[in-house]
């Protein structure tokens, strides 16, 4: 099914409105002087670790230890990511470094 130009414009407008709403809503709800609810503070502390754990599980779900490279690129990358995070304590640097090591291992070594 092919969309008409009008349907495409309406879709873009709705997606834009939805994106803007999700970006601006926290600033509207939690004003500068309003206290952030304890539940939201808990989520802010708990979700990053939970999401990172889900990423690790997702990345390892298709690793076969009994064939191919036996998961070595994945486990080397996880060890590198962990070491980098313990050293720098910057999650974006850790993720980028681990991804770079994994891509290098897969493309050049294994």
C-alpha positions in Angstrom: 0.0 0.0 0.0 1.4 3.3 -1.1 0.7 6.4 1.0 -0.4 9.6 -0.6 1.4 12.9 0.0 -1.3 14.0 2.4 -1.0 10.8 4.4 2.8 11.2 4.5 2.5 14.8 5.8 0.0 13.8 8.4 2.2 11.0 9.6 5.2 13.3 9.8 3.2 15.9 11.8 1.9 13.2 14.2 5.4 11.7 14.7 6.8 15.2 15.3 4.1 16.1 17.8 4.6 12.7 19.6 8.3 13.2 19.8 8.0 16.8 21.0 5.5 15.7 23.7 7.7 13.0 25.1 10.7 15.5 25.2 8.9 18.5 26.7 6.4 16.7 29.0 9.0 16.1 31.9 9.9 19.7 31.9 6.2 20.7 32.0 5.3 18.2 34.8 8.4 18.7 36.9 8.9 22.4 37.2 12.2 23.8 38.4 11.0 24.3 42.0 8.8 21.2 42.3 10.2 18.2 44.1 10.7 15.2 41.9 8.6 12.2 43.3 10.6 9.4 45.0 9.4 6.9 42.4 10.8 8.9 39.5 14.1 9.3 41.4 14.2 5.5 41.9 13.5 4.9 38.2 16.3 7.4 37.3 18.7 5.3 39.5 17.5 1.8 38.6 16.8 2.0 34.9 20.3 2.7 33.5 21.7 -0.6 35.0 18.6 -2.5 34.0 18.8 -1.3 30.4 22.5 -2.0 30.2 21.9 -5.5 31.5 19.2 -6.0 28.9 21.7 -4.9 26.2 24.2 -7.5 27.4 21.6 -10.3 27.3 20.4 -9.2 23.9 24.0 -9.1 22.5 24.8 -12.6 23.9 21.5 -14.4 23.0 22.8 -15.9 19.7 26.3 -16.7 20.8 27.1 -20.4 20.3 29.9 -21.5 22.6 30.4 -24.8 20.8 30.9 -23.5 17.3 32.7 -20.8 15.3 34.7 -18.4 17.4 33.1 -19.8 20.6 31.9 -16.3 21.6 35.5 -15.0 22.1 34.9 -11.6 20.4 31.8 -11.0 22.5 33.5 -12.0 25.8 36.7 -10.0 25.1 34.5 -7.0 24.2 32.5 -7.4 27.4 35.7 -7.6 29.5 37.1 -4.5 27.7 33.8 -2.6 28.3 33.8 -3.5 31.9 37.4 -2.5 32.5 37.0 0.7 30.6 33.9 1.6 32.6 35.6 0.8 35.9 38.5 3.0 34.9 36.6 6.0 33.3 33.1 5.7 34.8 31.6 7.1 31.6 28.9 4.9 30.1 29.0 6.3 26.6 32.8 5.9 26.5 32.5 2.3 27.7 29.8 1.4 25.2 31.7 3.1 22.3 35.0 1.4 23.3 33.4 -2.0 23.7 31.7 -1.7 20.3 34.9 -0.6 18.6 36.8 -3.5 20.1 34.1 -5.9 19.1 34.0 -4.6 15.5 37.7 -4.8 15.2 37.8 -8.4 16.5 35.0 -9.5 14.2 36.4 -7.8 11.1 40.1 -8.4 11.5 40.7 -11.3 13.9 37.9 -13.8 14.0 
